Amino acid sequence: MTDDGIVDPHQHFWDLGRNYYPWLTDRPVTGFRYGDYGAIRRDYLPDDFRRDAANQHVVKTVHVEAEWDPRDPVGETRWLQELARLRGLPTAVVGQAWFGRDDIAEVLAGHAEYPIVRSIRQKPAAAPSPDRVEKGAPGSMGDPGWRRGYALLADFGLSYDLQTPWWHLYEAADLAEAYPATRIILNHTGLPADRGADGLAGWRAAMAALAKAPNVVVKISGLGQPGRPWTADGNRRVVRETIELFGADRCMFASNYPVDSLVAGYDTIFDGFKAIVADLPAADRRKLFHDNAVRYYRLDT
């Protein structure tokens, strides 16, 4: 590892008594990918994160939008800017916006007013399985209306955090080629939920297609599986193949905390990452745990 410590480029905070998150405060979401998420339907703030990460020497974090009230997407950024001032975290923010909305330019301008903002996340419409992908579906990465909003990111100097099932990564590759000035930061390793032979083969092929785009980087995170322990051996193949495809210069490790607390402790996840890449050169490990997150989220500015 490195004396510079760890930068965690994907974590969340929420204060349920003060702010509105429909998925955490209303009726539980059905089909949540980790199953029952009742354990995280509680406040999670910087002191909670520091307690969970106490053994890992985390020096900076990036907060990714937590599906705050979509009626006021900039409100989350406003709250986080103040939280950072008072509590020292997060270091940077990925804001929420909806590219197909009529007010997208206003929303992006609102986020851009806050110096803490680096990127925007909106989960595009997705098919439930590879055989049901519909090219150009409303709200998808191929939807012309969605793309008109997406095109505005470059005007504000913002990156795009993409979370989508792996079978949509071919669309993401096309998006990256169409808008080369905008960096895409793929979340959660392309969501390789199906670890069977066919599922992993499909995931790898899609990741290989996306890796050809030089303006795409990957956060290796969100690797939990319902009902299975998070282990280095269980995730080694996905982690090492991602690094093989994208290279150590375009990958970074992240916790997805507290969501991934449903499947593993913070130490389990980061100690597991360390074990998986223990044989890599020190310079590569430094990039994966620290330098790449600083670079891609501009944390030195």
N, C-alpha and C positions, 0 to 999 in steps of 0.2 A: 504494500500500500504506500501511501504518501503522507508526509508530515503536513501537507496542505489540508488534510481532512476530506470529508465526504460532502459533496453537494447533492442534495436530494431534489431532483427536478420534477417531481410529481407527488404532491401531497395536498390535503384539503383541511380547511378549518370551517367550523360552523358554530353559531350561537343560536340555538333553536328558540330561545326565549325572546330574542331580539329581532331575528331575521326570519324570512319565510322561504323554506325549501319544500316545495310540494311533495317530493318523494320521501322526505324524512318526517314531515309533520302531518300529512294526510294519510289516506289509506295506503298500506304497503303496496309496492309495485309487485305485480305477479311476474314470474319468470326471471327474477333477478339472478344474475349469473352465478352468484355464490349461494343462492338459496335464501334462507332466513337471514335478514339483516337487522333484526331487532336490536342487536348488541351495539350497533353504531347509531341508533336513533337517539342520540344524546349529544350534549355539547362537546365539541372537540376544539381546543384552543392551544396557543403556543406552549403553555405549561404542560398540557397533556402530551403534546408531541415531544417536547424535550425530555419528559419522563420516559416515554417509549424508546426514544433514540439515544438515551444517556450513554450507552456503551460504545457508540459508533463514531463519535467525534464529527457530528454533522455541523458544518460551518455556515451553510447557506441553503435556502430552499426556494422552490418555485411552487406557488399555489396555483392549482388548476381549477377553473370554475367548477362549482359544486352543484350545478342545476338549481341555482337561486331563482327566485320569482322572475319568470321571463318578461313580466310587465315592466320591470325596471332593471335591465341587465347591468347598467353602469353602477347601480347601487351597491353591488357586491364589491366592485373595484374601489369605490369610495370608502366602504367599510374596511377593506383590507389595507388601503393606504394608511388609514388611521391606526389600525391594529399594528401594522409594522412600526409606526412611529412610537406607539406606546409599549409594545412588547418585543420589538426586535425581529419579528418574523411575520410574514414571509419576506424574502429578499426581492422577489419579483412575482408577477401575476400573469396568468393566462385568463383573459376575460371571456365573458359569454356574449355571443352575438348570433343572430339568425340571418343568414345571407339572403334568404328569400323575402324578408320583410321589407315593406316600403320605407321604413325608417333606418335601414342599415347604415347609410352614410352618417346619419346623426348619432347612432349608437357607437360606431367606430370612432367618430370624432370625440365623443364623450370619454371613451376609454383612453384615447390618446392624450387627453389633457392631464392624465396622471402619470408621473414619471416611473411608477412601479410596473407599468404594463409593458409586456414584451410580445405577446402572442394572443391569438383568439382561438377558442374552441367552439365548434358546433358539430354535433354528431349528425352526419347526413343521413337521409332516409336509406334504409338497408333492407335487403331481402332476407328472409329467415333461413335460407339455405342456398348453396351454390347454384342449384338448378332453377332457382326462381329469380335470378338477377334479370332486371328489365332495364335495358339501356335507356338513359335519359328519363328515368322515372321522376315524377314530381318530388322535389326536395333532395334528389340525389346529386352526386358530384357531376353528373352529366346533364342535369337540368339547366337550360340556358338562363333561366331566372336566377337560380342559385349561383351560377357562375358570374353573373353580373355583379352580385354582391361580393363574391369572393375576390373579384378583380380589384376591388377597392382597397384590399389589404396593403398592396404595394404603395398606394398613395400615402398611407400612414406609417410605413416602415414596419409593419407587423408581420410576424410569422403566423402559420396556421398549425394548430395542434389537431391532428386527425385521429379520431377513434372510430373504427369500423371493422366488421368481420373481414377475415382475410380474403374472402371471395370478391370483395370490392376493391382490392388493391390494384387490379388492372385499371379500373377507373381512376384511381389515385395516380397511377403512373401517367395516364393521359393528361390528368389535371396538372401534374408537375411539369410535363413537357409544354403544355399550353401557356403556363404562367411561370417561366423560369426565374423570374425575379423574386418570387415568393418562396420562402423556405417552408417545407412541410415537415413537421415533427410527428412521426407516427407514434401513437400512444399504445402501450400495453402489448408490444411485440407483435402486433397484427392479430391479436386474440386467437391463439392456437388452442381453442378449447377442446377439440377432438384430438386426442393423442393416439388414436389408432393409426395403422399404417396408411390408410387412404387419406385420413384427415391431415396427417403430417406431410404427406406428399403434396396435397393440394396447397397447404399453407406455404411450404417451401417454394413451390413453383410461383406462387403469387408474390412472395417476398423477393424472389430472384428478379421478377419483372420490375418490381418497384425499385429495387436496388440499382437498376441501370440509370435512374434519374439522379443526377449529382446534387440536386437541391432538396433531397430527402434524407433525413436522419431518423434514428429510432430510439425510443425509450424502452429499454428492456425492463418490463414491470408487468404487474397484473397477471402473473403466471399461476395463481392459485386454481385449484380444482375442487369442487364441492365433494366433501366426504373423503378427501385424500390429504395426507400430511404434505406440507411444503418441504421438499428435500432437495439437496443439491443433485443427487442422482436422478431424481424424477424430472428435473428441469434442465439438466446439463445439455441434452441434445438441442433443445430449442435455443438456449442461450448461445452455445458455441456455433450453431448454424447461422444464427442471426449475425454474429460477429464475423463469421466467414463470408457471408454475403455482402455485408455493408462495410466491413473493415472496422478496426478499432477507432478510426478517426470519426466515424459516423454513428456510434452507439454510446449510450449512457445508461447507467443503472438507476432505478428509481423505486420508491416504496409503495406508491399508491395508498399511503396511510391517511386516515384510519380504515379505508375500505378493506384493504388486504389484511387488517387485523382479524377479519373473519376467518382467515385461513392460516395465518402464521404470525408469530411475534416479529417485531422489527429486527431483533438480533438474528432470528432464524433466516430471514430473507437476506440480510446483508452479509451475514457470515456464509450463507450459501453461495451468494455471488462471489465472494472472495475465494471460496474453495473451488468453484468452477473455473476460475481464471488464474488460479495460483501459479500455473506453469507459463503464463504469458510474460513477456518482458515488462519490467517495472514501468517503463514509459507508457506502454499500452494500458496497464492497469490504472495508472494515474489519469489517463484520458477517460477511461470508462467510469471512474468514480468521482472525478473532479473536473478536469480540464474541459471536457466537451460540453458539459452543462454550463460552465462559465462562458465558454465561447458562443454557444448557440443561443443562450438566453441573455447574452451581453451583461453579465453580472459584475463586470469590472467598471461599468459606466455609471 
